[in-house]
Structure formats: structure tokens, C-alpha cells
């Protein structure tokens, strides 16, 4: 038996190292560590994990130009479906770049009532609905589970802890649709920005095991691969 997991993410899934030091080794990144945990838990079931992640990725087309090449999940959804379906679990780990983009847009345009959190969660829901529609359009049954991951805090030198409004927004919104949410801010945050080793946003290899463990725990506790006896 094979169980397939598709992961849609940004630099926090890609393995982008803090301070622009490149990409961490595949074995050091959390998807690889998650695969090891699941393989051990569910042997002899074959667990196949496919990731689609890019640094700078947003959920939908951003409202501001970040000054570097970007893509967004919505524009890549059809390609992702073509490469990875059918799957048993769809994990979406996005929102960090959207938060910074919307925050910059609101400040630049002096928009005091700009609801960043609502825009992020509704855009994520559009991704979930879009993937389901691709299944239906291709006469396939969307028989898979969805897990939404709330990004960790960004811990900055000058502005303190950012993104802290996201966990409540994620959990309150997706609870209405019975879609589980993992709040990484409770269990796995990056090192605080020090402009030497940490940028306050990205994980180091020593921090990825906690990410993998948290995702493993919610997959097994909620039986998201439907393998528990």
C-alpha cells in the first residue's frame, strides 16, 4: 500500500537558510524528517511525499513587488494537480509572504482597516476549493484530507514578534469547514533575528525536527492518512 502526501509551500518548506546562506541539505529539511517519522510509524506502508515550494511564494498574486522573482500558489495549482494527483493528504503551508506583502501595501496606502488575516485565510480557502474543482473537472473523486499549517512567528530585532495574529484567524476560519490547522507558533518558531545566524523568519537544520514532529503528531493523532486501526 502507498499513501501519497502533497505539500504546497514557500521558503519554509523549500529549506531556505537564514541570512541568505542558500538551501539546506534535503535530509536536514522537515519534509525529509517527516517522511522518516511516518515510515517508521506506518511500516510496511510506503509513504510518498511530494513537495512544491519556492522562496517568496504567496498564496495569490501579491499586491506589491518584492523586488525578486515570485510565483504564487493559485497560478501553479493546475500544474501541481497534474504532477501530484491523486494524493491522500494535501498540506498547505503558506501565509508568511502574504502577511508581509499585505502589511507593506496597507502601510504604503495608509489603509488602517485593511484586514490582512481575512485576506490570507480566504485566499487559502480558494486554494483548497480550486484543487477540489480540478479533481471534479477531471472526473476524479477528491477523496483526500487537507491540513493547513499556520506559519511560525517572525521574530525581528526592530519590530518584535510578527504574524502573531494568524493562529486565531486560521483556526477560527477553518474550524467552520472542519479543516484541521496546525499552529506552528505554539511549537516551532525560528531563532530570533540577530543579523548573524538568524533572520527571524527561516529555520536552521537544528530547528526542522520540531516542525516535522508537530506535523507528524497531527497527522497521526487525527488519522489524516486513514491508517489507524
Protein Blocks (a to p, Z undefined) as FASTA:
>chain_A
ZZdddddddfklnopaehhiajadfklpmklmmmmmmmmmmocbdcdddddddehiafbd
cfbdehiacddfklmmmmmmmmmmccfbdcddehjlmmmmmmmmmmmnopaklcfklmmm
mmmmmmmmmmmmmmmmnopacdbcdddddddddddfklopghklmmmmmmmmmmmnopac
ddfklmoccdddehlmpgolaccfklmmmmmmmmmmmmmmnopnopaZZ
